[in-house]
C-alpha cells in the first residue's frame, strides 16, 4: 500500500491564523503518526498592488500595500 503526504501552505492575516490552524486540524490536516494539529508557521510581510478592478481586504486599489501575514504549512494525506 502506497501512502503519500502533501504539504499545503496558506497565507492569512495574523489574526486569522489560530482559526485556520484549528479548522485544518479538525478536518484531519496536520496529522503525522500519533500527532494531530501539526503545523509550521512563519510570520512575514505580504505585499501587493491591485488594479482598479480589485476590492482588497487591506489597502486601496492601485496603491502598493504591505501587511503582516502568517504562512501556515501542514501535511495532508494524498487520499
N, C-alpha and C positions, 0 to 999 in steps of 0.2 A: 504494500500500500504506500503510495507516494503522498507526502504531505508537504504543502507549500505554505510559507508565510509571506505576506507582502507588507511593506512599510507604507503607511499613509501619513501624509503631512498636511496640516491645515494651518492657515494663518487667521488670527482673530484679534479683536481688541482685547487688551489685558483683562478688562472687567468681565469678559465673557468666557475666559479660559476655564474656570472651575466647572461651569455648567456644561461646557463642551466635553471636557475630560470625563465628567460623570455620565453624560449621555453615551459616549463611546464605550465606556466600561460597562454600563448597563446593557448594552447591545452585544457584548461579548468581545469587543475590540480590546486590545491591550492584554490579552491572556497569554502568558508564557508559562508552560508547565503548570505548577501548582500556584502560580501567582496570577492575580487579576488586577485590573485597573493600572497596568504598567504603561507609563508614558515618559517621554522626554520633552522638556520644554526649554526653549531659548527665547529670551526677550530681546527684541531689536526694534528697529525703526523701519516702517513701511512707507514708501514714497510713491506718489502717483500724480498724474495730471490728466483729468478727464476732459473730453471735448464738451462743446456747448450742449450736447445731447444727453449728458450724464446727470445723475441725481446722486452725488456722493454722500456716503454716511458722514464723512468728515470733509471739511474744506468746501470750496466752491468750484464750479466748472471753470476750466481754462486757467486755473492757478495751481502751481505746484504745491502739494500738501505733503506733510510728513506727520505720522502718528506712531506712538509706541504700540507695538503689537507683540503677540506671542506666536511662536511656531510650535505646534504640538505634533509630535511624532508618536505613532503607535504601530504595533503589528496587528495584522488581521489574518485569519486563515484564508487560504486560497479558495476553499469550498464556499 
